[in-house]
Amino acid sequence: MWHPNTQMSEWTSFDKIVKARGMWLTTSDGIHLLDGVGSMWCNVWGHSKPELLKAFTEQTRKLQHSSMFNLTNEPAEKLAKNLIKLSPGMHRVFYSDNGSSAMEVAFKIGLQYWKNIGEKKKTKIATLKNGYHGDTFGSMSVGYVPEFFGKFKNQLFPTIRFPVPNMYRIPKGHNFVDYQNFCLDKIEQEFSKNDKIALFVCESGAQVAGGVIIFPKGFQSKIRKLCKKYNILLALDEIATGFGRLGSMVEYTEQKSIPDIVSYGKMMTGGYLTMAATLTSKKIYDSFLGEFNDSKHLFHGHTFTGNPTSAAVANENLSLYQKNKLIDKIKKKSKVFEKYYAKFLELKLVGDVRHKGMLMGIELVKNKKNKIPIDPKLSINKIFYEAGKKHGIYLRTLGNIIMVVPPLAISEKELNLLLNKTVSTIKSVQNKLQ
Ligand SMILES: Cc1ncc(COP(=O)(O)O)c(C=O)c1O
Protein backbone atom coordinates (compact mmCIF):
# COMPACT_ATOMS: atom_id res chain seq x y z
CA MET A 1 0.00 0.00 0.00
CA TRP A 2 0.92 3.64 -0.39
CA HIS A 3 -0.09 5.55 2.74
CA PRO A 4 -1.52 9.11 2.73
CA ASN A 5 0.80 12.06 3.34
CA THR A 6 3.63 9.69 4.14
CA GLN A 7 7.28 9.47 3.11
CA MET A 8 7.10 5.74 2.54
CA SER A 9 10.89 5.22 2.65
CA GLU A 10 10.85 6.25 6.31
CA TRP A 11 8.52 3.47 7.42
CA THR A 12 9.58 -0.17 7.28
CA SER A 13 6.17 -1.26 8.56
CA PHE A 14 2.96 0.16 9.96
CA ASP A 15 1.13 -0.90 13.11
CA LYS A 16 -1.83 -2.96 12.05
CA ILE A 17 -5.09 -2.14 13.80
CA VAL A 18 -7.08 -5.35 14.16
CA LYS A 19 -9.95 -4.16 16.31
CA ALA A 20 -11.20 -1.18 18.26
CA ARG A 21 -13.64 -0.69 21.14
CA GLY A 22 -14.68 2.63 22.58
CA MET A 23 -11.75 5.04 22.53
CA TRP A 24 -9.11 2.33 22.18
CA LEU A 25 -7.41 0.87 19.11
CA THR A 26 -5.73 -2.54 19.33
CA THR A 27 -2.78 -3.49 17.16
CA SER A 28 -1.91 -6.98 15.90
CA ASP A 29 0.85 -7.01 18.57
CA GLY A 30 -1.80 -6.56 21.26
CA ILE A 31 -0.86 -2.94 21.99
CA HIS A 32 -3.75 -0.68 23.06
CA LEU A 33 -3.66 2.93 21.89
CA LEU A 34 -5.98 5.67 23.09
CA ASP A 35 -7.30 7.34 19.92
CA GLY A 36 -6.16 10.98 19.93
CA VAL A 37 -6.85 11.38 16.21
CA GLY A 38 -10.49 10.24 16.18
CA SER A 39 -9.98 8.22 12.97
CA MET A 40 -8.74 11.38 11.21
CA TRP A 41 -11.07 13.75 13.10
CA CYS A 42 -14.34 11.99 12.29
CA ASN A 43 -15.13 9.60 15.11
CA VAL A 44 -18.03 10.61 17.34
CA TRP A 45 -18.91 7.73 19.73
CA GLY A 46 -15.71 5.76 19.81
CA HIS A 47 -15.42 2.45 18.02
CA SER A 48 -17.97 -0.35 17.74
CA LYS A 49 -20.95 1.65 18.99
CA PRO A 50 -23.74 -0.99 19.07
CA GLU A 51 -26.53 1.31 17.80
CA LEU A 52 -24.49 2.29 14.74
CA LEU A 53 -23.54 -1.32 14.04
CA LYS A 54 -27.22 -2.27 14.26
CA ALA A 55 -28.25 0.49 11.83
CA PHE A 56 -25.50 -0.68 9.51
CA THR A 57 -26.42 -4.39 9.54
CA GLU A 58 -30.17 -3.76 9.33
CA GLN A 59 -29.75 -1.53 6.30
CA THR A 60 -27.33 -3.88 4.54
CA ARG A 61 -29.91 -6.68 4.84
CA LYS A 62 -32.44 -4.52 2.94
CA LEU A 63 -30.43 -2.50 0.47
CA GLN A 64 -26.67 -1.95 0.46
CA HIS A 65 -26.32 0.46 -2.38
CA SER A 66 -28.53 1.83 -5.09
CA SER A 67 -27.72 4.87 -7.12
CA MET A 68 -29.32 8.31 -7.01
CA PHE A 69 -29.30 8.46 -10.80
CA ASN A 70 -33.03 8.35 -11.69
CA LEU A 71 -33.75 6.73 -8.28
CA THR A 72 -33.98 7.61 -4.64
CA ASN A 73 -33.87 5.67 -1.37
CA GLU A 74 -35.50 6.05 1.99
CA PRO A 75 -32.44 6.50 4.27
CA ALA A 76 -30.99 9.22 2.00
CA GLU A 77 -34.35 11.04 1.92
CA LYS A 78 -34.68 10.85 5.69
CA LEU A 79 -31.14 12.09 6.16
CA ALA A 80 -31.73 15.04 3.84
CA LYS A 81 -34.74 16.04 5.96
CA ASN A 82 -32.68 15.67 9.13
CA LEU A 83 -29.84 17.77 7.75
CA ILE A 84 -32.19 20.51 6.55
CA LYS A 85 -33.83 20.59 9.98
CA LEU A 86 -30.43 21.15 11.57
CA SER A 87 -29.29 23.81 9.14
CA PRO A 88 -31.06 27.19 9.20
CA GLY A 89 -31.38 28.77 5.76
CA MET A 90 -30.71 25.52 3.86
CA HIS A 91 -33.20 23.96 1.46
CA ARG A 92 -31.63 21.10 -0.53
CA VAL A 93 -28.96 18.43 0.04
CA PHE A 94 -26.51 17.13 -2.57
CA TYR A 95 -24.62 14.00 -1.49
CA SER A 96 -21.07 12.94 -2.20
CA ASP A 97 -18.73 10.51 -0.48
CA ASN A 98 -15.88 12.56 0.96
CA GLY A 99 -15.21 16.09 2.13
CA SER A 100 -13.03 17.14 -0.82
CA SER A 101 -15.82 16.21 -3.23
CA ALA A 102 -18.41 18.02 -1.12
CA MET A 103 -16.27 21.15 -1.47
CA GLU A 104 -15.88 20.66 -5.23
CA VAL A 105 -19.67 20.52 -5.39
CA ALA A 106 -19.89 23.73 -3.34
CA PHE A 107 -17.52 25.51 -5.77
CA LYS A 108 -19.39 24.25 -8.83
CA ILE A 109 -22.80 25.20 -7.44
CA GLY A 110 -21.53 28.61 -6.31
CA LEU A 111 -19.96 29.40 -9.69
CA GLN A 112 -22.81 28.04 -11.79
CA TYR A 113 -25.44 29.94 -9.79
CA TRP A 114 -24.26 33.21 -11.36
CA LYS A 115 -24.29 31.71 -14.86
CA ASN A 116 -27.80 30.36 -14.27
CA ILE A 117 -29.09 33.81 -13.42
CA GLY A 118 -27.29 35.38 -16.38
CA GLU A 119 -24.52 37.12 -14.40
CA LYS A 120 -21.56 36.05 -16.56
CA LYS A 121 -18.90 38.27 -14.98
CA LYS A 122 -18.85 36.56 -11.60
CA THR A 123 -16.29 33.79 -12.01
CA LYS A 124 -13.77 34.19 -9.19
CA ILE A 125 -13.47 32.58 -5.77
CA ALA A 126 -12.19 34.51 -2.77
CA THR A 127 -10.98 32.83 0.40
CA LEU A 128 -8.71 33.07 3.45
CA LYS A 129 -5.01 32.27 3.34
CA ASN A 130 -4.11 29.02 4.99
CA GLY A 131 -7.54 27.39 4.67
CA TYR A 132 -7.83 23.70 3.82
CA HIS A 133 -10.66 22.09 1.86
CA GLY A 134 -9.26 18.76 0.71
CA ASP A 135 -6.79 17.25 -1.74
CA THR A 136 -8.55 17.38 -5.12
CA PHE A 137 -7.54 20.08 -7.61
CA GLY A 138 -10.39 22.48 -6.91
CA SER A 139 -9.98 22.01 -3.17
CA MET A 140 -6.23 22.53 -3.42
CA SER A 141 -6.80 25.70 -5.44
CA VAL A 142 -9.10 27.20 -2.84
CA GLY A 143 -7.56 25.71 0.31
CA TYR A 144 -4.02 26.38 -0.76
CA VAL A 145 -1.54 25.31 1.92
CA PRO A 146 1.82 26.05 0.26
CA GLU A 147 3.72 23.35 2.18
CA PHE A 148 1.27 20.71 0.97
CA PHE A 149 0.44 21.84 -2.54
CA GLY A 150 3.30 24.05 -3.77
CA LYS A 151 4.30 21.43 -6.35
CA PHE A 152 0.98 21.85 -8.18
CA LYS A 153 0.87 25.63 -8.05
CA ASN A 154 0.95 26.04 -11.83
CA GLN A 155 -1.99 23.71 -12.34
CA LEU A 156 -4.25 25.27 -9.71
CA PHE A 157 -6.83 27.93 -10.59
CA PRO A 158 -6.19 31.39 -9.17
CA THR A 159 -8.15 32.57 -6.14
CA ILE A 160 -8.17 35.81 -4.18
CA ARG A 161 -6.78 35.28 -0.66
CA PHE A 162 -7.04 37.38 2.44
CA PRO A 163 -5.06 37.21 5.67
CA VAL A 164 -6.45 35.51 8.78
CA PRO A 165 -6.10 36.84 12.33
CA ASN A 166 -3.90 34.27 14.06
CA MET A 167 -3.52 35.59 17.60
CA TYR A 168 -0.14 33.90 18.08
CA ARG A 169 1.40 35.37 14.95
CA ILE A 170 0.17 38.92 14.62
CA PRO A 171 2.42 40.94 12.26
CA LYS A 172 4.62 43.62 13.85
CA GLY A 173 2.90 46.94 14.42
CA HIS A 174 -0.53 45.39 15.04
CA ASN A 175 -2.43 44.17 18.07
CA PHE A 176 -4.97 41.37 17.87
CA VAL A 177 -8.00 43.66 17.69
CA ASP A 178 -6.71 46.04 15.08
CA TYR A 179 -5.35 43.14 13.02
CA GLN A 180 -8.84 41.66 12.77
CA ASN A 181 -10.06 44.98 11.41
CA PHE A 182 -7.10 45.07 9.06
CA CYS A 183 -8.06 41.65 7.65
CA LEU A 184 -11.73 42.64 7.30
CA ASP A 185 -10.76 45.95 5.67
CA LYS A 186 -8.65 44.05 3.13
CA ILE A 187 -11.69 41.93 2.31
CA GLU A 188 -13.96 44.96 1.98
CA GLN A 189 -11.48 46.89 -0.17
CA GLU A 190 -11.31 43.99 -2.63
CA PHE A 191 -15.04 43.24 -2.55
CA SER A 192 -15.88 46.88 -3.22
CA LYS A 193 -13.79 47.10 -6.37
CA ASN A 194 -13.93 43.57 -7.77
CA ASP A 195 -17.30 42.68 -9.26
CA LYS A 196 -15.99 39.36 -10.58
CA ILE A 197 -16.10 37.61 -7.20
CA ALA A 198 -18.75 34.88 -7.29
CA LEU A 199 -18.25 33.36 -3.87
CA PHE A 200 -16.25 33.54 -0.69
CA VAL A 201 -15.23 30.20 0.80
CA CYS A 202 -13.87 29.46 4.26
CA GLU A 203 -13.90 26.90 7.02
CA SER A 204 -16.55 27.66 9.59
CA GLY A 205 -15.33 28.72 13.03
CA ALA A 206 -11.69 27.74 12.68
CA GLN A 207 -9.02 26.69 10.22
CA VAL A 208 -8.17 23.16 11.25
CA ALA A 209 -5.48 21.69 8.97
CA GLY A 210 -4.04 25.19 8.55
CA GLY A 211 -2.92 25.04 12.20
CA VAL A 212 -6.03 25.26 14.45
CA ILE A 213 -6.60 28.97 13.94
CA ILE A 214 -9.76 29.73 15.92
CA PHE A 215 -11.68 32.68 14.44
CA PRO A 216 -12.14 35.55 16.89
CA LYS A 217 -15.71 36.30 17.92
CA GLY A 218 -17.57 38.23 15.24
CA PHE A 219 -15.01 37.66 12.48
CA GLN A 220 -17.07 35.19 10.44
CA SER A 221 -20.32 37.11 10.91
CA LYS A 222 -18.61 40.25 9.61
CA ILE A 223 -17.50 38.34 6.53
CA ARG A 224 -21.13 37.22 6.12
CA LYS A 225 -22.24 40.86 6.22
CA LEU A 226 -19.64 41.91 3.67
CA CYS A 227 -20.72 39.11 1.32
CA LYS A 228 -24.32 40.34 1.56
CA LYS A 229 -23.32 43.96 1.07
CA TYR A 230 -21.34 43.22 -2.11
CA ASN A 231 -23.60 40.51 -3.54
CA ILE A 232 -21.16 37.63 -3.10
CA LEU A 233 -22.20 34.11 -2.07
CA LEU A 234 -20.79 32.59 1.11
CA ALA A 235 -19.86 28.89 1.08
CA LEU A 236 -18.82 27.45 4.44
CA ASP A 237 -16.86 24.28 5.05
CA GLU A 238 -18.09 22.54 8.22
CA ILE A 239 -16.51 19.21 7.32
CA ALA A 240 -14.08 19.28 10.23
CA THR A 241 -15.69 21.90 12.47
CA GLY A 242 -19.41 21.05 12.44
CA PHE A 243 -21.29 18.27 14.24
CA GLY A 244 -19.90 19.28 17.62
CA ARG A 245 -16.18 19.39 16.95
CA LEU A 246 -16.06 23.06 17.95
CA GLY A 247 -18.86 22.65 20.49
CA SER A 248 -21.95 23.37 18.34
CA MET A 249 -23.96 21.08 16.14
CA VAL A 250 -23.80 23.60 13.32
CA GLU A 251 -20.96 26.02 13.81
CA TYR A 252 -22.41 28.74 11.57
CA THR A 253 -25.31 29.25 13.98
CA GLU A 254 -22.77 29.89 16.76
CA GLN A 255 -20.95 32.23 14.36
CA LYS A 256 -24.19 34.02 13.39
CA SER A 257 -23.43 33.64 9.71
CA ILE A 258 -26.03 31.74 7.72
CA PRO A 259 -24.29 30.84 4.44
CA ASP A 260 -25.65 30.24 0.95
CA ILE A 261 -23.89 26.88 0.75
CA VAL A 262 -22.49 24.61 3.46
CA SER A 263 -20.62 21.30 3.32
CA TYR A 264 -20.64 18.54 5.94
CA GLY A 265 -18.65 15.29 6.09
CA LYS A 266 -16.43 13.43 8.53
CA MET A 267 -18.65 13.06 11.63
CA MET A 268 -21.94 12.81 9.76
CA THR A 269 -21.89 9.00 9.88
CA GLY A 270 -20.30 8.95 13.33
CA GLY A 271 -17.06 8.41 11.44
CA TYR A 272 -17.96 4.86 10.39
CA LEU A 273 -18.73 5.21 6.69
CA THR A 274 -17.80 7.57 3.94
CA MET A 275 -20.40 10.23 3.18
CA ALA A 276 -20.50 13.99 2.74
CA ALA A 277 -23.14 16.53 1.79
CA THR A 278 -23.41 19.98 0.26
CA LEU A 279 -26.48 21.98 1.28
CA THR A 280 -27.77 25.09 -0.42
CA SER A 281 -30.38 27.77 0.13
CA LYS A 282 -33.61 27.85 -1.89
CA LYS A 283 -32.39 30.82 -3.91
CA ILE A 284 -29.41 28.82 -5.16
CA TYR A 285 -31.41 25.65 -5.79
CA ASP A 286 -34.12 27.48 -7.71
CA SER A 287 -31.57 29.01 -10.07
CA PHE A 288 -30.78 25.46 -11.31
CA LEU A 289 -34.39 24.87 -12.41
CA GLY A 290 -35.49 25.40 -16.00
CA GLU A 291 -36.25 23.62 -19.25
CA PHE A 292 -34.03 20.57 -19.92
CA ASN A 293 -32.30 22.20 -22.87
CA ASP A 294 -31.51 25.34 -20.82
CA SER A 295 -28.74 23.09 -19.38
CA LYS A 296 -29.05 24.75 -16.02
CA HIS A 297 -28.84 21.52 -14.05
CA LEU A 298 -25.85 20.47 -12.02
CA PHE A 299 -23.44 18.22 -13.91
CA HIS A 300 -22.04 16.34 -10.97
CA GLY A 301 -22.56 12.90 -9.47
CA HIS A 302 -20.63 10.08 -7.83
CA THR A 303 -21.18 6.34 -7.92
CA PHE A 304 -21.87 6.30 -4.18
CA THR A 305 -23.89 9.52 -4.01
CA GLY A 306 -26.70 9.00 -1.48
CA ASN A 307 -25.51 5.53 -0.44
CA PRO A 308 -28.33 4.07 1.70
CA THR A 309 -26.06 2.23 4.14
CA SER A 310 -24.06 5.37 4.95
CA ALA A 311 -27.30 7.35 5.18
CA ALA A 312 -28.91 4.84 7.58
CA VAL A 313 -25.87 5.03 9.85
CA ALA A 314 -25.88 8.84 9.62
CA ASN A 315 -29.57 8.94 10.63
CA GLU A 316 -28.90 6.75 13.66
CA ASN A 317 -25.86 8.89 14.49
CA LEU A 318 -27.99 12.04 14.45
CA SER A 319 -30.62 10.51 16.69
CA LEU A 320 -27.87 9.48 19.15
CA TYR A 321 -26.69 13.10 19.32
CA GLN A 322 -30.16 14.01 20.60
CA LYS A 323 -30.73 11.02 22.87
CA ASN A 324 -27.36 11.46 24.54
CA LYS A 325 -27.46 15.28 24.60
CA LEU A 326 -23.99 15.12 23.14
CA ILE A 327 -23.61 18.83 22.41
CA ASP A 328 -24.41 19.77 26.04
CA LYS A 329 -21.89 17.20 27.22
CA ILE A 330 -19.23 18.52 24.84
CA LYS A 331 -19.70 22.05 26.18
CA LYS A 332 -18.92 20.76 29.67
CA LYS A 333 -16.14 18.40 28.63
CA SER A 334 -14.43 21.08 26.59
CA LYS A 335 -13.37 22.67 29.90
CA VAL A 336 -11.09 19.69 30.58
CA PHE A 337 -8.79 20.96 27.81
CA GLU A 338 -8.48 24.33 29.56
CA LYS A 339 -6.93 22.71 32.64
CA TYR A 340 -4.00 21.67 30.49
CA TYR A 341 -3.09 25.01 28.88
CA ALA A 342 -0.56 25.82 31.59
CA LYS A 343 0.88 22.29 31.62
CA PHE A 344 1.55 22.47 27.90
CA LEU A 345 2.82 26.04 27.92
CA GLU A 346 5.42 25.35 30.57
CA LEU A 347 7.11 22.82 28.26
CA LYS A 348 10.11 24.36 26.51
CA LEU A 349 8.96 23.13 23.09
CA VAL A 350 5.42 24.54 23.24
CA GLY A 351 4.88 28.06 21.91
CA ASP A 352 1.08 28.20 21.86
CA VAL A 353 -2.01 26.16 22.67
CA ARG A 354 -5.25 26.78 20.81
CA HIS A 355 -8.51 25.07 21.58
CA LYS A 356 -12.23 25.17 20.98
CA GLY A 357 -14.78 22.46 21.75
CA MET A 358 -13.13 19.10 21.20
CA LEU A 359 -10.23 20.35 19.11
CA MET A 360 -6.80 21.36 20.35
CA GLY A 361 -3.66 22.41 18.51
CA ILE A 362 -0.33 22.55 20.30
CA GLU A 363 2.20 24.60 18.37
CA LEU A 364 5.80 23.46 18.74
CA VAL A 365 8.63 25.99 18.49
CA LYS A 366 12.40 25.84 18.72
CA ASN A 367 12.58 29.18 20.41
CA LYS A 368 9.64 30.48 22.42
CA LYS A 369 10.76 34.09 22.39
CA ASN A 370 11.18 34.38 18.63
CA LYS A 371 8.41 31.85 17.93
CA ILE A 372 10.66 29.99 15.49
CA PRO A 373 8.90 26.75 14.49
CA ILE A 374 10.82 23.53 15.03
CA ASP A 375 12.84 22.51 12.00
CA PRO A 376 10.28 21.56 9.28
CA LYS A 377 12.90 19.20 7.80
CA LEU A 378 12.53 16.95 10.84
CA SER A 379 10.00 14.18 10.48
CA ILE A 380 7.94 15.54 13.36
CA ASN A 381 4.93 13.34 12.76
CA LYS A 382 6.93 10.11 12.88
CA ILE A 383 8.78 11.20 16.00
CA PHE A 384 5.48 11.96 17.76
CA TYR A 385 3.71 8.87 16.51
CA GLU A 386 6.46 6.66 17.93
CA ALA A 387 6.77 8.59 21.19
CA GLY A 388 2.97 8.63 21.59
CA LYS A 389 2.83 4.89 21.04
CA LYS A 390 5.31 4.36 23.88
CA HIS A 391 2.89 6.30 26.09
CA GLY A 392 -0.15 4.34 24.88
CA ILE A 393 -1.70 7.05 22.70
CA TYR A 394 -2.24 7.50 18.96
CA LEU A 395 -1.12 10.97 17.80
CA ARG A 396 -0.63 12.65 14.46
CA THR A 397 0.90 16.05 13.91
CA LEU A 398 0.34 18.52 11.07
CA GLY A 399 3.52 20.47 10.39
CA ASN A 400 4.67 21.76 13.76
CA ILE A 401 1.23 21.38 15.37
CA ILE A 402 0.18 18.43 17.52
CA MET A 403 -3.50 17.88 16.81
CA VAL A 404 -5.60 16.56 19.69
CA VAL A 405 -8.86 15.49 18.04
CA PRO A 406 -10.41 12.64 20.05
CA PRO A 407 -13.77 10.98 19.44
CA LEU A 408 -16.39 13.48 20.62
CA ALA A 409 -17.92 11.16 23.23
CA ILE A 410 -14.64 10.45 25.00
CA SER A 411 -15.16 10.33 28.79
CA GLU A 412 -13.60 13.02 30.99
CA LYS A 413 -11.38 10.33 32.51
CA GLU A 414 -10.04 9.21 29.14
CA LEU A 415 -9.66 12.79 27.95
CA ASN A 416 -7.55 13.56 31.03
CA LEU A 417 -5.51 10.47 30.31
CA LEU A 418 -5.01 11.50 26.68
CA LEU A 419 -3.93 15.03 27.61
CA ASN A 420 -1.63 13.87 30.42
CA LYS A 421 0.00 11.36 28.09
CA THR A 422 0.37 14.07 25.43
CA VAL A 423 2.27 16.19 27.97
CA SER A 424 4.54 13.23 28.79
CA THR A 425 5.03 12.45 25.10
CA ILE A 426 6.20 16.02 24.36
CA LYS A 427 8.52 15.92 27.38
CA SER A 428 10.06 12.67 26.18
CA VAL A 429 11.12 14.11 22.79
CA GLN A 430 11.78 17.74 23.50
CA ASN A 431 15.55 17.43 23.75
CA LYS A 432 15.65 15.71 20.40
CA LEU A 433 13.70 18.49 18.70
CA GLN A 434 15.36 21.65 19.97
C1 LIG B 1 -12.04 21.57 6.60
C2 LIG B 1 -11.88 20.37 5.72
N1 LIG B 1 -12.48 20.36 4.52
C3 LIG B 1 -12.38 19.31 3.70
C4 LIG B 1 -11.66 18.20 4.06
C5 LIG B 1 -11.53 17.05 3.10
O1 LIG B 1 -12.25 15.95 3.52
P1 LIG B 1 -11.88 14.49 2.99
O2 LIG B 1 -10.59 14.11 3.62
O3 LIG B 1 -13.03 13.64 3.45
O4 LIG B 1 -11.78 14.57 1.51
C6 LIG B 1 -11.03 18.16 5.29
C7 LIG B 1 -10.24 16.98 5.70
O5 LIG B 1 -9.57 16.96 6.69
C8 LIG B 1 -11.12 19.29 6.15
O6 LIG B 1 -10.49 19.33 7.32
The ligand as a Gaussian input file, in Angstrom:
#p B3LYP/6-31G(d) Opt

LIG

0 1
 C      -12.043000      21.567000       6.599000
 C      -11.880000      20.366000       5.718000
 N      -12.479000      20.361000       4.519000
 C      -12.378000      19.305000       3.701000
 C      -11.659000      18.198000       4.057000
 C      -11.529000      17.051000       3.101000
 O      -12.249000      15.951000       3.523000
 P      -11.880000      14.488000       2.988000
 O      -10.589000      14.106000       3.625000
 O      -13.032000      13.636000       3.451000
 O      -11.779000      14.566000       1.514000
 C      -11.026000      18.159000       5.294000
 C      -10.236000      16.982000       5.695000
 O       -9.565000      16.958000       6.688000
 C      -11.120000      19.285000       6.151000
 O      -10.490000      19.330000       7.324000

